[in-house]
Amino acid sequence: MWPDRRLIDLLKIEAPIVQAPMAGAHDQALAIAVAQGGGLGSLPCAMISADKAREQIQVFRQQVPAPVNLNFFCHTPVEADAASEDRWRKRLGAYYSEHGIDPAAPINAANRAPFDEVMCALVEEVKPEVVSFHFGLPPQPLLQRVKAAGAIVLASATIVREAIWLAQNGADVIIAQGADGGGHRGMFLADDIATQPGTMSLVPQVVDAVKLPVIAAGGIADGRGIAAAFALGAAGVQIGTAYLRTPESTLAAPNRAALKAASDETTVITNVMTGRPARGVINRVMREVGPVSPDAPAFPHAATALGPLKAAAEKGGKTDFSNLWAGQAVHLGGELPAAELTRKLAKDGLERMAGLKP
């Protein structure tokens, strides 16, 4: 038996495992498989249209009778700045020349939109059981509509102060995202990545600071990590990196190979890929331009100029400009089908916890 059933009972899932929403790395297939394995499947919606999200939700509903989590960003959008964009293209100019790309050619703008009226209407229409937010919470009128639609609200905190703010402003569950986790840091009250605590330090302090269930996220990829999270007071875990090499992931072969070859020394927090701090496997542009560069335009505009370079390199089987978001436990990831992996994670976690009892 799980020592803390609050998350299981609240979300109506079999195991307290939330599949991290990883934009660009998966679609509904992974969410379905995790749900079939007893966890909470998540759909990342920040980089897709409402129509595409609706389509994925419909497929999920057809395939599995389980709750689903829709994930959104809620950053304050910043208009692209022409001068900053021009400096960034010049900084990347040598790469454009190397790949024979005209740096003056029109480029599609990076698409990472915050939660808005359109997506709120979608939530009201499809009524997901869970909605999660990154970079804080949306404006209260939108948040209240989400809650009125019956959704349980999860939100990420990277420091205790953010967790307290989320608890005071409408979150039902706190995701404590340690600095060892992959993907974008959920920072919204802090801006210094050097002071971001790791999961082992963050989780017990968040548990002490709020009365809500806490989900531990960051560096958890097997039963040992799950047992550790519960020992620290968490009511559940959020796992992303461990699912990246499952058959249900949408990552291309070169990306999978890079993840398979990665180790505990292979990831870094960078702003080069999108303009916001995020942890991923080190690639060429991170190494040569970053990992943190003052030249990178504000989120998400740094990704715009990298788009043509990413496409050109990937055609040649290279990940020089690909954002391979992953946490420090990337080496622990495997290639099991996601449903089987979810069941194994839960089984191994319970066995580890049983072994810790006096």
Disulfide bonds with the S-S distance in Angstrom:
none
